[in-house]
Amino acid sequence: MNVFVEMISFPFMQRAFLAGMILGLLLACLGVYVTLRRMAFFGDGIAHASLAGIAIALLAGIAPLPTALAWALFIAIFIFWLERKVRISSDSLIGILFTASMALGVILMRFTQGYQPDLVSYLFGSILSIQTVDLFVIFLVTAGILAWIAISFRSLTSMSLSEEQASVNGVNTTLQSLLLYIALALATVLGVKILGIILVSALLILPSATSRLLTRSFKSFFFVSILLAETAILVGLTSSYFLDLPSGAAVILVGTILFFLAIFFRKK
């Protein structure tokens, strides 16, 4: 018990757990709609595309998180616009833009001077990288997105189950889809600080995919997804502290174990 008290006594762990719990809630809620709408590749694409925003910030000597958020927002809106202008699938557009954005990020990093610890933490996640200002940004953006989900819950759910039927019922599916793209972009980049560019999108998918195996109603699907995400965050961050593991990898491994346990017990 003393070792756990000692862990929580460190300010960086307090910030990491608080940020992790907030992000777990946010990503789990959005993950439900990602699973229903089969948008798993979108989160992965935005996470990788954010590398360009981070590289721009490091090159300019400004804060990486706000810059990465702005870049992700631009990419999300650009994807949404292109989907309606060209006859190319959404996955193809995402693949093109995220690889181009990553290529831009790699080229820009070539011009940064010396070792960049911030860049390493963004790639793989780091509990040490969460600062008070990051916590404030995470809380503010999360509060805004969760407020939108609460207000638009019926519309979002209806649209995710059947976009055509939702449109017939008077839902502005174009607006709600755009807002969902924006919310996913912002949430994914927020998670990069703890989970890393490479792994953050997994927390959008794993809790909701696992929950879908275990539940029958939409309400239980939603809340079990949140419970699983928070469990993965808590156990993963604790493991990363005691075993000196990358935080993102630890969280995702816990989530993956929960997923396969759900498959095993479901079959029995």
C-alpha positions as CSV (number, residue, x, y, z in Angstrom):
1,M,0.0,0.0,0.0
2,N,2.9,2.4,0.8
3,V,4.3,2.0,-2.6
4,F,1.0,3.1,-4.2
5,V,0.8,6.1,-1.8
6,E,4.3,7.0,-2.8
7,M,3.5,6.8,-6.5
8,I,0.5,9.1,-6.1
9,S,2.5,11.5,-4.1
10,F,4.5,12.5,-7.1
11,P,3.0,15.5,-8.9
12,F,3.8,14.1,-12.4
13,M,1.9,10.9,-11.5
14,Q,-1.1,12.9,-10.2
15,R,-1.2,14.8,-13.5
16,A,-0.8,11.6,-15.5
17,F,-3.6,9.8,-13.7
18,L,-5.9,12.8,-13.9
19,A,-5.2,13.4,-17.6
20,G,-5.5,9.6,-18.3
21,M,-8.9,9.3,-16.5
22,I,-10.3,12.4,-18.4
23,L,-8.9,11.0,-21.8
24,G,-10.2,7.5,-21.0
25,L,-13.7,8.9,-20.6
26,L,-13.5,11.0,-23.7
27,L,-12.0,8.4,-26.0
28,A,-14.4,5.7,-24.8
29,C,-17.4,7.8,-25.5
30,L,-16.2,8.7,-29.0
31,G,-15.0,5.1,-29.5
32,V,-18.6,3.9,-29.4
33,Y,-19.4,6.0,-32.5
34,V,-16.1,5.1,-34.1
35,T,-17.0,1.4,-33.8
36,L,-20.6,1.8,-35.0
37,R,-19.6,4.0,-38.0
38,R,-16.5,1.8,-38.8
39,M,-14.1,4.8,-38.6
40,A,-11.2,3.0,-36.9
41,F,-8.7,4.2,-39.6
42,F,-9.7,7.8,-39.1
43,G,-8.3,8.0,-35.5
44,D,-5.1,6.3,-36.6
45,G,-4.7,8.6,-39.6
46,I,-5.2,11.8,-37.5
47,A,-2.7,10.6,-34.9
48,H,0.0,10.1,-37.5
49,A,-0.9,13.3,-39.3
50,S,-0.4,15.2,-36.1
51,L,3.4,14.6,-36.4
52,A,3.6,17.5,-38.9
53,G,1.9,19.8,-36.3
54,I,4.3,18.7,-33.6
55,A,7.3,19.2,-36.0
56,I,6.2,22.7,-36.9
57,A,5.9,23.6,-33.2
58,L,9.4,22.2,-32.4
59,L,10.9,24.0,-35.3
60,A,9.3,27.3,-34.4
61,G,10.0,26.9,-30.7
62,I,6.3,27.1,-29.7
63,A,4.1,24.8,-27.6
64,P,3.5,21.4,-29.5
65,L,0.1,20.6,-28.1
66,P,-1.9,23.6,-29.4
67,T,-0.1,23.4,-32.7
68,A,-0.8,19.7,-33.1
69,L,-4.5,20.4,-32.2
70,A,-4.8,23.1,-34.9
71,W,-3.1,20.9,-37.5
72,A,-5.4,17.9,-36.7
73,L,-8.4,20.2,-36.9
74,F,-7.3,21.3,-40.4
75,I,-6.7,17.8,-41.6
76,A,-10.1,16.6,-40.2
77,I,-12.0,19.4,-41.9
78,F,-10.0,18.9,-45.1
79,I,-10.8,15.2,-45.2
80,F,-14.5,15.9,-44.6
81,W,-14.5,18.5,-47.5
82,L,-12.7,16.2,-49.9
83,E,-15.1,13.3,-49.2
84,R,-17.8,15.4,-50.7
85,K,-15.8,16.7,-53.6
86,V,-14.0,13.6,-55.1
87,R,-15.0,10.1,-55.9
88,I,-12.4,8.5,-53.6
89,S,-13.2,6.4,-50.6
90,S,-12.8,7.9,-47.1
91,D,-10.0,5.4,-46.2
92,S,-8.0,6.3,-49.3
93,L,-8.3,10.0,-48.6
94,I,-7.2,9.5,-45.0
95,G,-4.3,7.3,-46.1
96,I,-3.1,9.9,-48.6
97,L,-3.3,12.8,-46.2
98,F,-1.8,11.1,-43.1
99,T,1.2,9.8,-45.1
100,A,1.7,13.2,-46.7
101,S,1.4,14.9,-43.3
102,M,3.9,12.4,-41.8
103,A,6.3,12.9,-44.7
104,L,6.1,16.7,-44.1
105,G,6.7,16.1,-40.4
106,V,9.8,13.9,-41.1
107,I,11.2,16.6,-43.4
108,L,10.6,19.4,-40.9
109,M,12.3,17.4,-38.2
110,R,15.4,17.2,-40.3
111,F,15.8,21.0,-39.6
112,T,15.4,20.8,-35.8
113,Q,18.6,21.1,-33.9
114,G,19.8,18.2,-31.7
115,Y,17.9,15.7,-29.6
116,Q,14.2,16.4,-29.2
117,P,12.8,14.8,-26.0
118,D,9.4,16.3,-26.7
119,L,9.3,14.5,-30.0
120,V,10.2,11.1,-28.5
121,S,7.4,11.5,-25.9
122,Y,4.9,12.3,-28.6
123,L,5.8,9.3,-30.6
124,F,5.7,6.7,-27.8
125,G,3.8,8.5,-24.9
126,S,5.3,9.6,-21.6
127,I,3.7,10.1,-18.2
128,L,6.5,12.6,-17.5
129,S,5.4,14.9,-20.4
130,I,2.1,16.0,-18.9
131,Q,2.4,19.5,-17.6
132,T,-0.3,21.6,-15.8
133,V,-1.0,23.6,-18.9
134,D,-1.6,20.4,-20.9
135,L,-4.0,19.2,-18.1
136,F,-5.9,22.5,-18.5
137,V,-6.2,22.1,-22.3
138,I,-7.2,18.4,-22.0
139,F,-9.9,19.3,-19.4
140,L,-11.2,22.3,-21.5
141,V,-11.4,20.4,-24.8
142,T,-12.9,17.3,-23.2
143,A,-15.6,19.3,-21.4
144,G,-16.6,20.9,-24.7
145,I,-16.7,17.6,-26.6
146,L,-18.7,15.8,-23.8
147,A,-21.1,18.7,-23.7
148,W,-21.7,18.3,-27.4
149,I,-22.2,14.5,-27.1
150,A,-24.7,15.1,-24.3
151,I,-26.7,17.6,-26.3
152,S,-26.5,15.6,-29.5
153,F,-26.8,12.1,-28.0
154,R,-30.0,11.1,-29.8
155,S,-28.9,12.6,-33.1
156,L,-25.4,11.0,-32.9
157,T,-26.8,7.6,-31.9
158,S,-29.4,7.7,-34.7
159,M,-26.9,8.8,-37.3
160,S,-24.4,6.1,-36.2
161,L,-27.0,3.3,-36.5
162,S,-28.5,4.5,-39.8
163,E,-27.4,7.8,-41.5
164,E,-30.2,7.6,-44.0
165,Q,-32.9,7.1,-41.4
166,A,-31.5,9.8,-39.2
167,S,-31.7,12.2,-42.2
168,V,-35.3,11.3,-42.8
169,N,-36.0,12.0,-39.1
170,G,-34.7,15.5,-39.5
171,V,-31.1,15.1,-38.2
172,N,-28.6,17.4,-39.8
173,T,-26.3,14.5,-40.6
174,T,-23.8,16.8,-42.5
175,L,-23.3,19.0,-39.5
176,Q,-23.1,16.2,-37.0
177,S,-20.6,14.2,-39.1
178,L,-18.4,17.3,-39.4
179,L,-18.6,17.8,-35.6
180,L,-17.7,14.2,-35.0
181,Y,-14.7,14.4,-37.3
182,I,-13.5,17.5,-35.4
183,A,-14.2,15.9,-32.0
184,L,-12.2,12.8,-33.0
185,A,-9.3,14.8,-34.3
186,L,-9.0,16.9,-31.1
187,A,-9.5,13.9,-28.8
188,T,-6.9,11.8,-30.7
189,V,-4.2,14.5,-30.4
190,L,-5.0,15.0,-26.7
191,G,-4.3,11.4,-26.1
192,V,-0.9,11.5,-27.9
193,K,0.8,13.0,-24.8
194,I,0.2,9.9,-22.8
195,L,-0.3,7.1,-25.4
196,G,1.9,8.3,-28.2
197,I,1.2,8.8,-31.9
198,I,1.7,5.2,-32.7
199,L,-0.8,3.8,-30.2
200,V,-3.4,6.4,-29.3
201,S,-6.0,5.3,-31.8
202,A,-6.1,1.9,-30.1
203,L,-7.8,3.4,-27.1
204,L,-10.6,4.6,-29.4
205,I,-11.2,1.1,-30.6
206,L,-10.3,-1.4,-27.9
207,P,-12.8,-0.4,-25.1
208,S,-15.8,-0.1,-27.5
209,A,-14.9,-3.3,-29.4
210,T,-14.5,-5.2,-26.1
211,S,-17.7,-3.7,-24.7
212,R,-19.6,-4.8,-27.8
213,L,-18.6,-8.4,-27.1
214,L,-20.0,-8.2,-23.6
215,T,-23.2,-6.2,-23.8
216,R,-26.6,-6.3,-25.5
217,S,-28.1,-2.9,-25.1
218,F,-26.7,0.4,-26.4
219,K,-26.7,1.9,-22.9
220,S,-24.6,-0.9,-21.4
221,F,-22.4,-0.8,-24.5
222,F,-21.7,2.9,-23.8
223,F,-21.0,2.6,-20.1
224,V,-19.0,-0.7,-20.1
225,S,-16.8,0.9,-22.8
226,I,-16.0,3.8,-20.4
227,L,-15.3,1.3,-17.5
228,L,-12.9,-0.7,-19.7
229,A,-11.1,2.4,-20.9
230,E,-10.6,3.7,-17.3
231,T,-9.4,0.2,-16.2
232,A,-6.8,0.1,-19.0
233,I,-5.6,3.6,-18.1
234,L,-5.3,2.9,-14.4
235,V,-3.7,-0.5,-14.7
236,G,-1.5,0.6,-17.6
237,L,-0.2,3.8,-16.0
238,T,0.5,1.9,-12.7
239,S,2.4,-0.8,-14.6
240,S,4.4,1.8,-16.5
241,Y,5.5,3.4,-13.3
242,F,6.5,0.2,-11.4
243,L,7.9,-1.7,-14.4
244,D,9.5,1.4,-16.1
245,L,7.5,0.8,-19.3
246,P,6.4,3.3,-22.0
247,S,3.0,4.4,-20.7
248,G,1.2,4.1,-24.1
249,A,2.4,0.6,-24.7
250,A,1.4,-0.5,-21.1
251,V,-2.1,1.0,-21.4
252,I,-2.8,-0.6,-24.8
253,L,-1.5,-4.0,-23.7
254,V,-3.9,-4.0,-20.8
255,G,-6.7,-3.0,-23.1
256,T,-5.7,-5.8,-25.5
257,I,-5.7,-8.4,-22.7
258,L,-9.2,-7.3,-21.6
259,F,-10.3,-7.7,-25.3
260,F,-9.1,-11.3,-25.5
261,L,-10.4,-12.1,-22.1
262,A,-13.8,-10.9,-23.3
263,I,-13.6,-13.2,-26.3
264,F,-12.6,-16.2,-24.1
265,F,-15.4,-15.7,-21.5
266,R,-18.0,-14.9,-24.2
267,K,-17.3,-18.3,-25.9
268,K,-17.7,-20.1,-22.6
